[in-house]
């Protein structure tokens, strides 16, 4: 229930807590996505529904996480190619 989290992820987790409340399961799943343990927004959306009871669409997750995903992760996962026509 703490928003401080790990020392290395303190700022990121605080920002996630502001967007998703104090639901530690949701925050853990989002961190797993950002670290590459969950490979797609569709998978993340399904896991949030199954494990945290949250129904959040892929497009809503993309908007909510837009400022949270750093450029290295985007490039690693190919988001720059998929989002090329979306005018970020």
Phi and psi in radians as a Rosetta constraint file:
Dihedral C 1 N 2 CA 2 C 2 CIRCULARHARMONIC -1.506 0.35
Dihedral N 2 CA 2 C 2 N 3 CIRCULARHARMONIC 2.527 0.35
Dihedral C 2 N 3 CA 3 C 3 CIRCULARHARMONIC -1.685 0.35
Dihedral N 3 CA 3 C 3 N 4 CIRCULARHARMONIC 0.047 0.35
Dihedral C 3 N 4 CA 4 C 4 CIRCULARHARMONIC -1.393 0.35
Dihedral N 4 CA 4 C 4 N 5 CIRCULARHARMONIC -0.720 0.35
Dihedral C 4 N 5 CA 5 C 5 CIRCULARHARMONIC 1.150 0.35
Dihedral N 5 CA 5 C 5 N 6 CIRCULARHARMONIC -2.765 0.35
Dihedral C 5 N 6 CA 6 C 6 CIRCULARHARMONIC -1.219 0.35
Dihedral N 6 CA 6 C 6 N 7 CIRCULARHARMONIC 2.680 0.35
Dihedral C 6 N 7 CA 7 C 7 CIRCULARHARMONIC -1.035 0.35
Dihedral N 7 CA 7 C 7 N 8 CIRCULARHARMONIC -0.699 0.35
Dihedral C 7 N 8 CA 8 C 8 CIRCULARHARMONIC -1.308 0.35
Dihedral N 8 CA 8 C 8 N 9 CIRCULARHARMONIC -0.443 0.35
Dihedral C 8 N 9 CA 9 C 9 CIRCULARHARMONIC -1.916 0.35
Dihedral N 9 CA 9 C 9 N 10 CIRCULARHARMONIC 0.289 0.35
Dihedral C 9 N 10 CA 10 C 10 CIRCULARHARMONIC -1.001 0.35
Dihedral N 10 CA 10 C 10 N 11 CIRCULARHARMONIC -0.876 0.35
Dihedral C 10 N 11 CA 11 C 11 CIRCULARHARMONIC -1.131 0.35
Dihedral N 11 CA 11 C 11 N 12 CIRCULARHARMONIC -0.766 0.35
Dihedral C 11 N 12 CA 12 C 12 CIRCULARHARMONIC -1.120 0.35
Dihedral N 12 CA 12 C 12 N 13 CIRCULARHARMONIC -0.785 0.35
Dihedral C 12 N 13 CA 13 C 13 CIRCULARHARMONIC -1.177 0.35
Dihedral N 13 CA 13 C 13 N 14 CIRCULARHARMONIC -0.635 0.35
Dihedral C 13 N 14 CA 14 C 14 CIRCULARHARMONIC -1.065 0.35
Dihedral N 14 CA 14 C 14 N 15 CIRCULARHARMONIC -0.770 0.35
Dihedral C 14 N 15 CA 15 C 15 CIRCULARHARMONIC -1.122 0.35
Dihedral N 15 CA 15 C 15 N 16 CIRCULARHARMONIC -0.704 0.35
Dihedral C 15 N 16 CA 16 C 16 CIRCULARHARMONIC -1.142 0.35
Dihedral N 16 CA 16 C 16 N 17 CIRCULARHARMONIC -0.720 0.35
Dihedral C 16 N 17 CA 17 C 17 CIRCULARHARMONIC -1.057 0.35
Dihedral N 17 CA 17 C 17 N 18 CIRCULARHARMONIC -0.642 0.35
Dihedral C 17 N 18 CA 18 C 18 CIRCULARHARMONIC -1.109 0.35
Dihedral N 18 CA 18 C 18 N 19 CIRCULARHARMONIC -0.628 0.35
Dihedral C 18 N 19 CA 19 C 19 CIRCULARHARMONIC -1.471 0.35
Dihedral N 19 CA 19 C 19 N 20 CIRCULARHARMONIC -0.506 0.35
Dihedral C 19 N 20 CA 20 C 20 CIRCULARHARMONIC -2.108 0.35
Dihedral N 20 CA 20 C 20 N 21 CIRCULARHARMONIC 0.251 0.35
Dihedral C 20 N 21 CA 21 C 21 CIRCULARHARMONIC 1.246 0.35
Dihedral N 21 CA 21 C 21 N 22 CIRCULARHARMONIC -2.689 0.35
Dihedral C 21 N 22 CA 22 C 22 CIRCULARHARMONIC -1.759 0.35
Dihedral N 22 CA 22 C 22 N 23 CIRCULARHARMONIC 0.367 0.35
Dihedral C 22 N 23 CA 23 C 23 CIRCULARHARMONIC -1.312 0.35
Dihedral N 23 CA 23 C 23 N 24 CIRCULARHARMONIC 1.721 0.35
Dihedral C 23 N 24 CA 24 C 24 CIRCULARHARMONIC -1.140 0.35
Dihedral N 24 CA 24 C 24 N 25 CIRCULARHARMONIC -0.500 0.35
Dihedral C 24 N 25 CA 25 C 25 CIRCULARHARMONIC -1.145 0.35
Dihedral N 25 CA 25 C 25 N 26 CIRCULARHARMONIC -0.796 0.35
Dihedral C 25 N 26 CA 26 C 26 CIRCULARHARMONIC -1.102 0.35
Dihedral N 26 CA 26 C 26 N 27 CIRCULARHARMONIC -0.759 0.35
Dihedral C 26 N 27 CA 27 C 27 CIRCULARHARMONIC -1.097 0.35
Dihedral N 27 CA 27 C 27 N 28 CIRCULARHARMONIC -0.752 0.35
Dihedral C 27 N 28 CA 28 C 28 CIRCULARHARMONIC -1.073 0.35
Dihedral N 28 CA 28 C 28 N 29 CIRCULARHARMONIC -0.755 0.35
Dihedral C 28 N 29 CA 29 C 29 CIRCULARHARMONIC -1.121 0.35
Dihedral N 29 CA 29 C 29 N 30 CIRCULARHARMONIC -0.717 0.35
Dihedral C 29 N 30 CA 30 C 30 CIRCULARHARMONIC -1.155 0.35
Dihedral N 30 CA 30 C 30 N 31 CIRCULARHARMONIC -0.716 0.35
Dihedral C 30 N 31 CA 31 C 31 CIRCULARHARMONIC -1.099 0.35
Dihedral N 31 CA 31 C 31 N 32 CIRCULARHARMONIC -0.691 0.35
Dihedral C 31 N 32 CA 32 C 32 CIRCULARHARMONIC -1.056 0.35
Dihedral N 32 CA 32 C 32 N 33 CIRCULARHARMONIC -0.702 0.35
Dihedral C 32 N 33 CA 33 C 33 CIRCULARHARMONIC -1.105 0.35
Dihedral N 33 CA 33 C 33 N 34 CIRCULARHARMONIC -0.806 0.35
Dihedral C 33 N 34 CA 34 C 34 CIRCULARHARMONIC -1.127 0.35
Dihedral N 34 CA 34 C 34 N 35 CIRCULARHARMONIC -0.523 0.35
Dihedral C 34 N 35 CA 35 C 35 CIRCULARHARMONIC -1.495 0.35
Dihedral N 35 CA 35 C 35 N 36 CIRCULARHARMONIC -0.081 0.35
Dihedral C 35 N 36 CA 36 C 36 CIRCULARHARMONIC 1.583 0.35
Dihedral N 36 CA 36 C 36 N 37 CIRCULARHARMONIC 0.105 0.35
Dihedral C 36 N 37 CA 37 C 37 CIRCULARHARMONIC -1.325 0.35
Dihedral N 37 CA 37 C 37 N 38 CIRCULARHARMONIC -0.470 0.35
Dihedral C 37 N 38 CA 38 C 38 CIRCULARHARMONIC -1.943 0.35
Dihedral N 38 CA 38 C 38 N 39 CIRCULARHARMONIC 2.231 0.35
Dihedral C 38 N 39 CA 39 C 39 CIRCULARHARMONIC -1.587 0.35
Dihedral N 39 CA 39 C 39 N 40 CIRCULARHARMONIC -0.297 0.35
Dihedral C 39 N 40 CA 40 C 40 CIRCULARHARMONIC -2.539 0.35
Dihedral N 40 CA 40 C 40 N 41 CIRCULARHARMONIC 2.780 0.35
Dihedral C 40 N 41 CA 41 C 41 CIRCULARHARMONIC -1.152 0.35
Dihedral N 41 CA 41 C 41 N 42 CIRCULARHARMONIC -0.534 0.35
Dihedral C 41 N 42 CA 42 C 42 CIRCULARHARMONIC -1.130 0.35
Dihedral N 42 CA 42 C 42 N 43 CIRCULARHARMONIC -0.789 0.35
Dihedral C 42 N 43 CA 43 C 43 CIRCULARHARMONIC -1.095 0.35
Dihedral N 43 CA 43 C 43 N 44 CIRCULARHARMONIC -0.755 0.35
Dihedral C 43 N 44 CA 44 C 44 CIRCULARHARMONIC -1.060 0.35
Dihedral N 44 CA 44 C 44 N 45 CIRCULARHARMONIC -0.785 0.35
Dihedral C 44 N 45 CA 45 C 45 CIRCULARHARMONIC -1.041 0.35
Dihedral N 45 CA 45 C 45 N 46 CIRCULARHARMONIC -0.755 0.35
Dihedral C 45 N 46 CA 46 C 46 CIRCULARHARMONIC -1.163 0.35
Dihedral N 46 CA 46 C 46 N 47 CIRCULARHARMONIC -0.732 0.35
Dihedral C 46 N 47 CA 47 C 47 CIRCULARHARMONIC -1.153 0.35
Dihedral N 47 CA 47 C 47 N 48 CIRCULARHARMONIC -0.671 0.35
Dihedral C 47 N 48 CA 48 C 48 CIRCULARHARMONIC -1.079 0.35
Dihedral N 48 CA 48 C 48 N 49 CIRCULARHARMONIC -0.663 0.35
Dihedral C 48 N 49 CA 49 C 49 CIRCULARHARMONIC -1.198 0.35
Dihedral N 49 CA 49 C 49 N 50 CIRCULARHARMONIC -0.828 0.35
Dihedral C 49 N 50 CA 50 C 50 CIRCULARHARMONIC -1.231 0.35
Dihedral N 50 CA 50 C 50 N 51 CIRCULARHARMONIC -0.785 0.35
Dihedral C 50 N 51 CA 51 C 51 CIRCULARHARMONIC -1.644 0.35
Dihedral N 51 CA 51 C 51 N 52 CIRCULARHARMONIC -0.542 0.35
Dihedral C 51 N 52 CA 52 C 52 CIRCULARHARMONIC -1.957 0.35
Dihedral N 52 CA 52 C 52 N 53 CIRCULARHARMONIC -0.136 0.35
Dihedral C 52 N 53 CA 53 C 53 CIRCULARHARMONIC 1.269 0.35
Dihedral N 53 CA 53 C 53 N 54 CIRCULARHARMONIC 0.346 0.35
Dihedral C 53 N 54 CA 54 C 54 CIRCULARHARMONIC -1.791 0.35
Dihedral N 54 CA 54 C 54 N 55 CIRCULARHARMONIC 2.309 0.35
Dihedral C 54 N 55 CA 55 C 55 CIRCULARHARMONIC -1.851 0.35
Dihedral N 55 CA 55 C 55 N 56 CIRCULARHARMONIC 1.839 0.35
Dihedral C 55 N 56 CA 56 C 56 CIRCULARHARMONIC -2.303 0.35
Dihedral N 56 CA 56 C 56 N 57 CIRCULARHARMONIC 2.162 0.35
Dihedral C 56 N 57 CA 57 C 57 CIRCULARHARMONIC -1.247 0.35
Dihedral N 57 CA 57 C 57 N 58 CIRCULARHARMONIC 2.825 0.35
Dihedral C 57 N 58 CA 58 C 58 CIRCULARHARMONIC -1.037 0.35
Dihedral N 58 CA 58 C 58 N 59 CIRCULARHARMONIC -0.724 0.35
Dihedral C 58 N 59 CA 59 C 59 CIRCULARHARMONIC -1.181 0.35
Dihedral N 59 CA 59 C 59 N 60 CIRCULARHARMONIC -0.654 0.35
Dihedral C 59 N 60 CA 60 C 60 CIRCULARHARMONIC -1.157 0.35
Dihedral N 60 CA 60 C 60 N 61 CIRCULARHARMONIC -0.743 0.35
Dihedral C 60 N 61 CA 61 C 61 CIRCULARHARMONIC -1.053 0.35
Dihedral N 61 CA 61 C 61 N 62 CIRCULARHARMONIC -0.741 0.35
Dihedral C 61 N 62 CA 62 C 62 CIRCULARHARMONIC -1.049 0.35
Dihedral N 62 CA 62 C 62 N 63 CIRCULARHARMONIC -0.757 0.35
Dihedral C 62 N 63 CA 63 C 63 CIRCULARHARMONIC -1.172 0.35
Dihedral N 63 CA 63 C 63 N 64 CIRCULARHARMONIC -0.764 0.35
Dihedral C 63 N 64 CA 64 C 64 CIRCULARHARMONIC -1.169 0.35
Dihedral N 64 CA 64 C 64 N 65 CIRCULARHARMONIC -0.596 0.35
Dihedral C 64 N 65 CA 65 C 65 CIRCULARHARMONIC -1.620 0.35
Dihedral N 65 CA 65 C 65 N 66 CIRCULARHARMONIC -0.068 0.35
Dihedral C 65 N 66 CA 66 C 66 CIRCULARHARMONIC -0.888 0.35
Dihedral N 66 CA 66 C 66 N 67 CIRCULARHARMONIC -0.818 0.35
Dihedral C 66 N 67 CA 67 C 67 CIRCULARHARMONIC -1.454 0.35
Dihedral N 67 CA 67 C 67 N 68 CIRCULARHARMONIC -0.151 0.35
Dihedral C 67 N 68 CA 68 C 68 CIRCULARHARMONIC -1.652 0.35
Dihedral N 68 CA 68 C 68 N 69 CIRCULARHARMONIC -0.392 0.35
Dihedral C 68 N 69 CA 69 C 69 CIRCULARHARMONIC -1.587 0.35
Dihedral N 69 CA 69 C 69 N 70 CIRCULARHARMONIC 2.111 0.35
Dihedral C 69 N 70 CA 70 C 70 CIRCULARHARMONIC -1.371 0.35
Dihedral N 70 CA 70 C 70 N 71 CIRCULARHARMONIC 2.902 0.35
Dihedral C 70 N 71 CA 71 C 71 CIRCULARHARMONIC -1.063 0.35
Dihedral N 71 CA 71 C 71 N 72 CIRCULARHARMONIC -0.667 0.35
Dihedral C 71 N 72 CA 72 C 72 CIRCULARHARMONIC -1.068 0.35
Dihedral N 72 CA 72 C 72 N 73 CIRCULARHARMONIC -0.751 0.35
Dihedral C 72 N 73 CA 73 C 73 CIRCULARHARMONIC -1.179 0.35
Dihedral N 73 CA 73 C 73 N 74 CIRCULARHARMONIC -0.716 0.35
Dihedral C 73 N 74 CA 74 C 74 CIRCULARHARMONIC -1.036 0.35
Dihedral N 74 CA 74 C 74 N 75 CIRCULARHARMONIC -0.824 0.35
Dihedral C 74 N 75 CA 75 C 75 CIRCULARHARMONIC -1.131 0.35
Dihedral N 75 CA 75 C 75 N 76 CIRCULARHARMONIC -0.741 0.35
Dihedral C 75 N 76 CA 76 C 76 CIRCULARHARMONIC -1.027 0.35
Dihedral N 76 CA 76 C 76 N 77 CIRCULARHARMONIC -0.665 0.35
Dihedral C 76 N 77 CA 77 C 77 CIRCULARHARMONIC -1.638 0.35
Dihedral N 77 CA 77 C 77 N 78 CIRCULARHARMONIC -0.064 0.35
Dihedral C 77 N 78 CA 78 C 78 CIRCULARHARMONIC 1.428 0.35
Dihedral N 78 CA 78 C 78 N 79 CIRCULARHARMONIC 0.329 0.35
Dihedral C 78 N 79 CA 79 C 79 CIRCULARHARMONIC -1.147 0.35
Dihedral N 79 CA 79 C 79 N 80 CIRCULARHARMONIC -0.546 0.35
Dihedral C 79 N 80 CA 80 C 80 CIRCULARHARMONIC -1.080 0.35
Dihedral N 80 CA 80 C 80 N 81 CIRCULARHARMONIC -0.552 0.35
Dihedral C 80 N 81 CA 81 C 81 CIRCULARHARMONIC -1.329 0.35
Dihedral N 81 CA 81 C 81 N 82 CIRCULARHARMONIC -0.780 0.35
Dihedral C 81 N 82 CA 82 C 82 CIRCULARHARMONIC -1.225 0.35
Dihedral N 82 CA 82 C 82 N 83 CIRCULARHARMONIC -0.521 0.35
Dihedral C 82 N 83 CA 83 C 83 CIRCULARHARMONIC -1.706 0.35
Dihedral N 83 CA 83 C 83 N 84 CIRCULARHARMONIC 0.135 0.35
Dihedral C 83 N 84 CA 84 C 84 CIRCULARHARMONIC -0.977 0.35
Dihedral N 84 CA 84 C 84 N 85 CIRCULARHARMONIC -0.673 0.35
Dihedral C 84 N 85 CA 85 C 85 CIRCULARHARMONIC -1.547 0.35
Dihedral N 85 CA 85 C 85 N 86 CIRCULARHARMONIC 0.003 0.35
Dihedral C 85 N 86 CA 86 C 86 CIRCULARHARMONIC -1.586 0.35
Dihedral N 86 CA 86 C 86 N 87 CIRCULARHARMONIC -0.100 0.35
Dihedral C 86 N 87 CA 87 C 87 CIRCULARHARMONIC 0.871 0.35
Dihedral N 87 CA 87 C 87 N 88 CIRCULARHARMONIC 1.211 0.35
